[in-house]
């Protein structure tokens, strides 16, 4: 198993869907690689139906996060896309338009 750890900013608000008896939280993260290069990754947090998906309320566009998970690459139309199955997410800040001080429910 490969493991990846990175920080970045959420690119769009998280979406929660139900797939085959699981809940999945999908969101994208922009990772600043250098001054000229930003790498995007599609992130997914998988939960059982009885597990909380409350973190999705805090994964808003612009929020700085630290992600730990399993990377994979998907090829589509001869272009590679980085995907991450998230094992752990840590909120490092709030989105620019938010002023929330609540604890994150996990």
CNS distance restraints for C-alpha pairs under 8 A (distance, minus, plus):
assign (resid   1 and name CA) (resid  70 and name CA) 7.33 0.50 0.50
assign (resid   2 and name CA) (resid  70 and name CA) 5.78 0.50 0.50
assign (resid   2 and name CA) (resid  71 and name CA) 6.73 0.50 0.50
assign (resid   3 and name CA) (resid  68 and name CA) 7.11 0.50 0.50
assign (resid   3 and name CA) (resid  69 and name CA) 5.56 0.50 0.50
assign (resid   3 and name CA) (resid  70 and name CA) 4.90 0.50 0.50
assign (resid   3 and name CA) (resid  71 and name CA) 6.60 0.50 0.50
assign (resid   4 and name CA) (resid  67 and name CA) 7.88 0.50 0.50
assign (resid   4 and name CA) (resid  68 and name CA) 5.69 0.50 0.50
assign (resid   4 and name CA) (resid  69 and name CA) 5.46 0.50 0.50
assign (resid   4 and name CA) (resid  70 and name CA) 6.02 0.50 0.50
assign (resid   4 and name CA) (resid  71 and name CA) 6.25 0.50 0.50
assign (resid   5 and name CA) (resid  66 and name CA) 7.25 0.50 0.50
assign (resid   5 and name CA) (resid  67 and name CA) 5.61 0.50 0.50
assign (resid   5 and name CA) (resid  68 and name CA) 4.45 0.50 0.50
assign (resid   5 and name CA) (resid  69 and name CA) 6.69 0.50 0.50
assign (resid   6 and name CA) (resid  31 and name CA) 7.39 0.50 0.50
assign (resid   6 and name CA) (resid  66 and name CA) 5.73 0.50 0.50
assign (resid   6 and name CA) (resid  67 and name CA) 5.46 0.50 0.50
assign (resid   6 and name CA) (resid  68 and name CA) 6.77 0.50 0.50
assign (resid   7 and name CA) (resid  31 and name CA) 6.49 0.50 0.50
assign (resid   7 and name CA) (resid  64 and name CA) 7.13 0.50 0.50
assign (resid   7 and name CA) (resid  65 and name CA) 5.56 0.50 0.50
assign (resid   7 and name CA) (resid  66 and name CA) 4.31 0.50 0.50
assign (resid   7 and name CA) (resid  67 and name CA) 6.19 0.50 0.50
assign (resid   8 and name CA) (resid  29 and name CA) 5.86 0.50 0.50
assign (resid   8 and name CA) (resid  30 and name CA) 5.32 0.50 0.50
assign (resid   8 and name CA) (resid  31 and name CA) 4.63 0.50 0.50
assign (resid   8 and name CA) (resid  32 and name CA) 6.81 0.50 0.50
assign (resid   8 and name CA) (resid  64 and name CA) 5.59 0.50 0.50
assign (resid   8 and name CA) (resid  65 and name CA) 5.66 0.50 0.50
assign (resid   8 and name CA) (resid  66 and name CA) 6.73 0.50 0.50
assign (resid   9 and name CA) (resid  29 and name CA) 5.34 0.50 0.50
assign (resid   9 and name CA) (resid  30 and name CA) 5.32 0.50 0.50
assign (resid   9 and name CA) (resid  31 and name CA) 6.95 0.50 0.50
assign (resid   9 and name CA) (resid  61 and name CA) 7.39 0.50 0.50
assign (resid   9 and name CA) (resid  62 and name CA) 5.26 0.50 0.50
assign (resid   9 and name CA) (resid  63 and name CA) 5.36 0.50 0.50
assign (resid   9 and name CA) (resid  64 and name CA) 4.39 0.50 0.50
assign (resid   9 and name CA) (resid  65 and name CA) 6.08 0.50 0.50
assign (resid  10 and name CA) (resid  27 and name CA) 6.98 0.50 0.50
assign (resid  10 and name CA) (resid  28 and name CA) 5.71 0.50 0.50
assign (resid  10 and name CA) (resid  29 and name CA) 4.44 0.50 0.50
assign (resid  10 and name CA) (resid  30 and name CA) 6.42 0.50 0.50
assign (resid  10 and name CA) (resid  59 and name CA) 6.70 0.50 0.50
assign (resid  10 and name CA) (resid  60 and name CA) 6.37 0.50 0.50
assign (resid  10 and name CA) (resid  61 and name CA) 4.96 0.50 0.50
assign (resid  10 and name CA) (resid  62 and name CA) 5.13 0.50 0.50
assign (resid  10 and name CA) (resid  63 and name CA) 5.35 0.50 0.50
assign (resid  10 and name CA) (resid  64 and name CA) 6.46 0.50 0.50
assign (resid  10 and name CA) (resid  65 and name CA) 7.18 0.50 0.50
assign (resid  11 and name CA) (resid  27 and name CA) 7.23 0.50 0.50
assign (resid  11 and name CA) (resid  28 and name CA) 5.14 0.50 0.50
assign (resid  11 and name CA) (resid  29 and name CA) 5.25 0.50 0.50
assign (resid  11 and name CA) (resid  30 and name CA) 6.16 0.50 0.50
assign (resid  11 and name CA) (resid  60 and name CA) 7.89 0.50 0.50
assign (resid  11 and name CA) (resid  61 and name CA) 5.08 0.50 0.50
assign (resid  11 and name CA) (resid  62 and name CA) 6.27 0.50 0.50
assign (resid  12 and name CA) (resid  27 and name CA) 6.33 0.50 0.50
assign (resid  12 and name CA) (resid  28 and name CA) 6.26 0.50 0.50
assign (resid  12 and name CA) (resid  60 and name CA) 6.29 0.50 0.50
assign (resid  12 and name CA) (resid  61 and name CA) 4.40 0.50 0.50
assign (resid  12 and name CA) (resid  62 and name CA) 7.59 0.50 0.50
assign (resid  13 and name CA) (resid  27 and name CA) 6.49 0.50 0.50
assign (resid  13 and name CA) (resid  59 and name CA) 5.93 0.50 0.50
assign (resid  13 and name CA) (resid  60 and name CA) 4.24 0.50 0.50
assign (resid  13 and name CA) (resid  61 and name CA) 5.03 0.50 0.50
assign (resid  14 and name CA) (resid  25 and name CA) 6.30 0.50 0.50
assign (resid  14 and name CA) (resid  26 and name CA) 5.48 0.50 0.50
assign (resid  14 and name CA) (resid  27 and name CA) 4.61 0.50 0.50
assign (resid  14 and name CA) (resid  28 and name CA) 7.88 0.50 0.50
assign (resid  14 and name CA) (resid  56 and name CA) 5.56 0.50 0.50
assign (resid  14 and name CA) (resid  57 and name CA) 7.54 0.50 0.50
assign (resid  14 and name CA) (resid  59 and name CA) 5.56 0.50 0.50
assign (resid  14 and name CA) (resid  60 and name CA) 6.38 0.50 0.50
assign (resid  15 and name CA) (resid  25 and name CA) 5.58 0.50 0.50
assign (resid  15 and name CA) (resid  26 and name CA) 5.29 0.50 0.50
assign (resid  15 and name CA) (resid  27 and name CA) 6.62 0.50 0.50
assign (resid  15 and name CA) (resid  56 and name CA) 7.07 0.50 0.50
assign (resid  16 and name CA) (resid  23 and name CA) 6.71 0.50 0.50
assign (resid  16 and name CA) (resid  24 and name CA) 5.64 0.50 0.50
assign (resid  16 and name CA) (resid  25 and name CA) 4.51 0.50 0.50
assign (resid  16 and name CA) (resid  26 and name CA) 6.45 0.50 0.50
assign (resid  16 and name CA) (resid  53 and name CA) 7.70 0.50 0.50
assign (resid  16 and name CA) (resid  56 and name CA) 7.22 0.50 0.50
assign (resid  17 and name CA) (resid  23 and name CA) 5.65 0.50 0.50
assign (resid  17 and name CA) (resid  24 and name CA) 5.39 0.50 0.50
assign (resid  17 and name CA) (resid  25 and name CA) 6.60 0.50 0.50
assign (resid  18 and name CA) (resid  22 and name CA) 5.61 0.50 0.50
assign (resid  18 and name CA) (resid  23 and name CA) 4.43 0.50 0.50
assign (resid  18 and name CA) (resid  24 and name CA) 6.20 0.50 0.50
assign (resid  19 and name CA) (resid  23 and name CA) 6.13 0.50 0.50
assign (resid  19 and name CA) (resid  24 and name CA) 7.06 0.50 0.50
assign (resid  21 and name CA) (resid  48 and name CA) 7.09 0.50 0.50
assign (resid  21 and name CA) (resid  49 and name CA) 6.42 0.50 0.50
assign (resid  22 and name CA) (resid  46 and name CA) 6.81 0.50 0.50
assign (resid  22 and name CA) (resid  47 and name CA) 5.77 0.50 0.50
assign (resid  22 and name CA) (resid  48 and name CA) 4.81 0.50 0.50
assign (resid  22 and name CA) (resid  49 and name CA) 5.28 0.50 0.50
assign (resid  23 and name CA) (resid  46 and name CA) 5.95 0.50 0.50
assign (resid  23 and name CA) (resid  47 and name CA) 5.09 0.50 0.50
assign (resid  23 and name CA) (resid  48 and name CA) 6.04 0.50 0.50
assign (resid  23 and name CA) (resid  49 and name CA) 5.84 0.50 0.50
assign (resid  23 and name CA) (resid  53 and name CA) 7.74 0.50 0.50
assign (resid  24 and name CA) (resid  44 and name CA) 6.32 0.50 0.50
assign (resid  24 and name CA) (resid  45 and name CA) 5.52 0.50 0.50
assign (resid  24 and name CA) (resid  46 and name CA) 4.57 0.50 0.50
assign (resid  24 and name CA) (resid  47 and name CA) 6.14 0.50 0.50
assign (resid  25 and name CA) (resid  44 and name CA) 5.48 0.50 0.50
assign (resid  25 and name CA) (resid  45 and name CA) 5.00 0.50 0.50
assign (resid  25 and name CA) (resid  46 and name CA) 6.55 0.50 0.50
assign (resid  25 and name CA) (resid  53 and name CA) 7.31 0.50 0.50
assign (resid  25 and name CA) (resid  56 and name CA) 6.59 0.50 0.50
assign (resid  26 and name CA) (resid  42 and name CA) 7.28 0.50 0.50
assign (resid  26 and name CA) (resid  43 and name CA) 5.72 0.50 0.50
assign (resid  26 and name CA) (resid  44 and name CA) 4.68 0.50 0.50
assign (resid  26 and name CA) (resid  45 and name CA) 6.70 0.50 0.50
assign (resid  27 and name CA) (resid  42 and name CA) 6.08 0.50 0.50
assign (resid  27 and name CA) (resid  43 and name CA) 5.32 0.50 0.50
assign (resid  27 and name CA) (resid  44 and name CA) 6.67 0.50 0.50
assign (resid  27 and name CA) (resid  59 and name CA) 7.68 0.50 0.50
assign (resid  28 and name CA) (resid  40 and name CA) 6.88 0.50 0.50
assign (resid  28 and name CA) (resid  41 and name CA) 5.67 0.50 0.50
assign (resid  28 and name CA) (resid  42 and name CA) 4.51 0.50 0.50
assign (resid  28 and name CA) (resid  43 and name CA) 5.61 0.50 0.50
assign (resid  29 and name CA) (resid  40 and name CA) 5.73 0.50 0.50
assign (resid  29 and name CA) (resid  41 and name CA) 5.47 0.50 0.50
assign (resid  29 and name CA) (resid  42 and name CA) 6.61 0.50 0.50
assign (resid  29 and name CA) (resid  43 and name CA) 7.16 0.50 0.50
assign (resid  30 and name CA) (resid  38 and name CA) 6.30 0.50 0.50
assign (resid  30 and name CA) (resid  39 and name CA) 5.83 0.50 0.50
assign (resid  30 and name CA) (resid  40 and name CA) 4.62 0.50 0.50
assign (resid  30 and name CA) (resid  41 and name CA) 6.70 0.50 0.50
assign (resid  31 and name CA) (resid  38 and name CA) 5.50 0.50 0.50
assign (resid  31 and name CA) (resid  39 and name CA) 5.03 0.50 0.50
assign (resid  31 and name CA) (resid  40 and name CA) 6.04 0.50 0.50
assign (resid  31 and name CA) (resid  41 and name CA) 7.77 0.50 0.50
assign (resid  32 and name CA) (resid  37 and name CA) 6.38 0.50 0.50
assign (resid  32 and name CA) (resid  38 and name CA) 4.53 0.50 0.50
assign (resid  32 and name CA) (resid  39 and name CA) 6.40 0.50 0.50
assign (resid  33 and name CA) (resid  37 and name CA) 5.46 0.50 0.50
assign (resid  33 and name CA) (resid  38 and name CA) 5.46 0.50 0.50
assign (resid  33 and name CA) (resid  39 and name CA) 6.49 0.50 0.50
assign (resid  34 and name CA) (resid  38 and name CA) 6.93 0.50 0.50
assign (resid  40 and name CA) (resid  82 and name CA) 7.00 0.50 0.50
assign (resid  41 and name CA) (resid  81 and name CA) 7.10 0.50 0.50
assign (resid  41 and name CA) (resid  82 and name CA) 4.90 0.50 0.50
assign (resid  41 and name CA) (resid  83 and name CA) 5.23 0.50 0.50
assign (resid  41 and name CA) (resid  84 and name CA) 6.66 0.50 0.50
assign (resid  42 and name CA) (resid  81 and name CA) 7.99 0.50 0.50
assign (resid  42 and name CA) (resid  82 and name CA) 6.51 0.50 0.50
assign (resid  42 and name CA) (resid  83 and name CA) 4.70 0.50 0.50
assign (resid  42 and name CA) (resid  84 and name CA) 6.14 0.50 0.50
assign (resid  43 and name CA) (resid  83 and name CA) 5.89 0.50 0.50
assign (resid  43 and name CA) (resid  84 and name CA) 4.77 0.50 0.50
assign (resid  43 and name CA) (resid  85 and name CA) 5.99 0.50 0.50
assign (resid  43 and name CA) (resid  86 and name CA) 6.37 0.50 0.50
assign (resid  44 and name CA) (resid  83 and name CA) 7.99 0.50 0.50
assign (resid  44 and name CA) (resid  84 and name CA) 6.40 0.50 0.50
assign (resid  44 and name CA) (resid  85 and name CA) 5.11 0.50 0.50
assign (resid  44 and name CA) (resid  86 and name CA) 5.76 0.50 0.50
assign (resid  45 and name CA) (resid  85 and name CA) 6.25 0.50 0.50
assign (resid  45 and name CA) (resid  86 and name CA) 5.15 0.50 0.50
assign (resid  45 and name CA) (resid  87 and name CA) 7.14 0.50 0.50
assign (resid  46 and name CA) (resid  85 and name CA) 7.82 0.50 0.50
assign (resid  46 and name CA) (resid  86 and name CA) 7.78 0.50 0.50
assign (resid  47 and name CA) (resid  51 and name CA) 5.79 0.50 0.50
assign (resid  47 and name CA) (resid  52 and name CA) 7.42 0.50 0.50
assign (resid  47 and name CA) (resid  53 and name CA) 7.31 0.50 0.50
assign (resid  52 and name CA) (resid 105 and name CA) 7.90 0.50 0.50
assign (resid  52 and name CA) (resid 106 and name CA) 6.42 0.50 0.50
assign (resid  53 and name CA) (resid 106 and name CA) 7.57 0.50 0.50
assign (resid  54 and name CA) (resid  58 and name CA) 7.70 0.50 0.50
assign (resid  54 and name CA) (resid 104 and name CA) 7.58 0.50 0.50
assign (resid  54 and name CA) (resid 105 and name CA) 5.81 0.50 0.50
assign (resid  54 and name CA) (resid 106 and name CA) 6.58 0.50 0.50
assign (resid  55 and name CA) (resid  59 and name CA) 6.60 0.50 0.50
assign (resid  55 and name CA) (resid 104 and name CA) 6.54 0.50 0.50
assign (resid  55 and name CA) (resid 105 and name CA) 6.48 0.50 0.50
assign (resid  55 and name CA) (resid 106 and name CA) 6.58 0.50 0.50
assign (resid  56 and name CA) (resid  60 and name CA) 7.85 0.50 0.50
assign (resid  58 and name CA) (resid  63 and name CA) 7.90 0.50 0.50
assign (resid  58 and name CA) (resid  94 and name CA) 7.71 0.50 0.50
assign (resid  58 and name CA) (resid 104 and name CA) 7.56 0.50 0.50
assign (resid  59 and name CA) (resid  63 and name CA) 6.43 0.50 0.50
assign (resid  60 and name CA) (resid  94 and name CA) 7.98 0.50 0.50
assign (resid  60 and name CA) (resid  95 and name CA) 6.13 0.50 0.50
assign (resid  61 and name CA) (resid  95 and name CA) 6.20 0.50 0.50
assign (resid  62 and name CA) (resid  94 and name CA) 7.46 0.50 0.50
assign (resid  62 and name CA) (resid  95 and name CA) 4.63 0.50 0.50
assign (resid  62 and name CA) (resid  96 and name CA) 6.35 0.50 0.50
assign (resid  63 and name CA) (resid  91 and name CA) 7.45 0.50 0.50
assign (resid  63 and name CA) (resid  92 and name CA) 7.54 0.50 0.50
assign (resid  63 and name CA) (resid  93 and name CA) 5.81 0.50 0.50
assign (resid  63 and name CA) (resid  94 and name CA) 4.84 0.50 0.50
assign (resid  63 and name CA) (resid  95 and name CA) 4.08 0.50 0.50
assign (resid  63 and name CA) (resid  96 and name CA) 7.31 0.50 0.50
assign (resid  64 and name CA) (resid  91 and name CA) 6.35 0.50 0.50
assign (resid  64 and name CA) (resid  92 and name CA) 5.20 0.50 0.50
assign (resid  64 and name CA) (resid  93 and name CA) 5.20 0.50 0.50
assign (resid  64 and name CA) (resid  94 and name CA) 6.72 0.50 0.50
assign (resid  64 and name CA) (resid  95 and name CA) 7.30 0.50 0.50
assign (resid  65 and name CA) (resid  89 and name CA) 6.80 0.50 0.50
assign (resid  65 and name CA) (resid  90 and name CA) 5.63 0.50 0.50
assign (resid  65 and name CA) (resid  91 and name CA) 4.69 0.50 0.50
assign (resid  65 and name CA) (resid  92 and name CA) 5.12 0.50 0.50
assign (resid  65 and name CA) (resid  93 and name CA) 7.13 0.50 0.50
assign (resid  66 and name CA) (resid  89 and name CA) 5.77 0.50 0.50
assign (resid  66 and name CA) (resid  90 and name CA) 5.07 0.50 0.50
assign (resid  66 and name CA) (resid  91 and name CA) 6.53 0.50 0.50
assign (resid  66 and name CA) (resid  92 and name CA) 6.79 0.50 0.50
assign (resid  67 and name CA) (resid  86 and name CA) 6.68 0.50 0.50
assign (resid  67 and name CA) (resid  87 and name CA) 7.77 0.50 0.50
assign (resid  67 and name CA) (resid  88 and name CA) 5.99 0.50 0.50
assign (resid  67 and name CA) (resid  89 and name CA) 4.76 0.50 0.50
assign (resid  67 and name CA) (resid  90 and name CA) 6.59 0.50 0.50
assign (resid  68 and name CA) (resid  86 and name CA) 5.97 0.50 0.50
assign (resid  68 and name CA) (resid  87 and name CA) 5.72 0.50 0.50
assign (resid  68 and name CA) (resid  88 and name CA) 5.11 0.50 0.50
assign (resid  68 and name CA) (resid  89 and name CA) 6.43 0.50 0.50
assign (resid  69 and name CA) (resid  84 and name CA) 6.03 0.50 0.50
assign (resid  69 and name CA) (resid  85 and name CA) 5.42 0.50 0.50
assign (resid  69 and name CA) (resid  86 and name CA) 4.32 0.50 0.50
assign (resid  69 and name CA) (resid  87 and name CA) 4.71 0.50 0.50
assign (resid  69 and name CA) (resid  88 and name CA) 6.60 0.50 0.50
assign (resid  70 and name CA) (resid  84 and name CA) 5.46 0.50 0.50
assign (resid  70 and name CA) (resid  85 and name CA) 5.11 0.50 0.50
assign (resid  70 and name CA) (resid  86 and name CA) 6.58 0.50 0.50
assign (resid  70 and name CA) (resid  87 and name CA) 7.46 0.50 0.50
assign (resid  71 and name CA) (resid  82 and name CA) 6.95 0.50 0.50
assign (resid  71 and name CA) (resid  83 and name CA) 5.70 0.50 0.50
assign (resid  71 and name CA) (resid  84 and name CA) 4.48 0.50 0.50
assign (resid  71 and name CA) (resid  85 and name CA) 6.48 0.50 0.50
assign (resid  72 and name CA) (resid  82 and name CA) 5.99 0.50 0.50
assign (resid  72 and name CA) (resid  83 and name CA) 5.18 0.50 0.50
assign (resid  72 and name CA) (resid  84 and name CA) 6.25 0.50 0.50
assign (resid  73 and name CA) (resid  80 and name CA) 6.27 0.50 0.50
assign (resid  73 and name CA) (resid  81 and name CA) 5.47 0.50 0.50
assign (resid  73 and name CA) (resid  82 and name CA) 4.75 0.50 0.50
assign (resid  73 and name CA) (resid  83 and name CA) 5.93 0.50 0.50
assign (resid  74 and name CA) (resid  80 and name CA) 5.68 0.50 0.50
assign (resid  74 and name CA) (resid  81 and name CA) 5.12 0.50 0.50
assign (resid  74 and name CA) (resid  82 and name CA) 6.60 0.50 0.50
assign (resid  74 and name CA) (resid  83 and name CA) 7.29 0.50 0.50
assign (resid  75 and name CA) (resid  79 and name CA) 5.46 0.50 0.50
assign (resid  75 and name CA) (resid  80 and name CA) 4.54 0.50 0.50
assign (resid  75 and name CA) (resid  81 and name CA) 6.23 0.50 0.50
assign (resid  76 and name CA) (resid  80 and name CA) 6.50 0.50 0.50
assign (resid  76 and name CA) (resid  81 and name CA) 7.57 0.50 0.50
assign (resid  94 and name CA) (resid  98 and name CA) 6.06 0.50 0.50
assign (resid  94 and name CA) (resid  99 and name CA) 7.10 0.50 0.50
assign (resid  94 and name CA) (resid 100 and name CA) 7.18 0.50 0.50
